[in-house]
Amino acid sequence: MQRKQTAGTFEEDIQKSLAVLKNGGVIVYPTDTVWGIGCDATRDDAVNKLQGIKLRNGKKSLIVLVSGLPMLERYVREIPEIAYELLEVSDRPLTIIYPEGRNLAAGIYAGDNSVAIRICKEPFVNVLIDRFRKPLVSTSANFSTKPFPSNFDEIDPALLKKADYVVRYRQDDRKQYRPSSLIRVELSGVISIIRD
């Protein structure tokens, strides 16, 4: 039986999540798309731990969540002009693959040093990121090769047990969510749609 969400549980979730993240731990949390499993995107040990929990090949890049443009600019070497335009007009969650990231854990990047980042629109996540003052990894809360969970009820209990903290906020949300759009942008302005 789910507990009714209150302002108190929201704040408690923030505090407990921060404590875990600061210690290099892993949390399961709601995003503006599907439920995610995440950690400090700047710590190699945290990213390696998360990859191990997901039983995932470390060569596969990860998505990073930031709370706004100022944070985005700290983790991308150069943002193509077209990316600003896409962010302005997008009416649904949009993850952009930028040509070159910086200041992130090694396991975040693709082989060509590109990095996938989304400015998150979920209030809980933005409060958490702003208080943490660092970006979060956000990969779907499922074991590698298994289907992504469209809401909390679809997350494998075995995965929940491996996380250091599971956020209670929005566990009772039954809406069906799906992953974000994924677009690659080049400095030249060329756009490639990876996932619509």
Secondary structure, DSSP 8 states (H G I E B T S, - for coil): ------HHHHHHHHHHHHHHHHTT--EEE--SSS-EEE-BTT-HHHHHHHHHHHT--TTS--EEEESSHHHHHHHBS---HHHHHHHHH-SS-EEEEES-B-SS-GGGS-TTS-EEEEE---HHHHHHHHHHTS-EE-EESS-TTS---SSGGGS-HHHHHHSSEE--TTTT--------EEEEE-TTS-EEEEE-
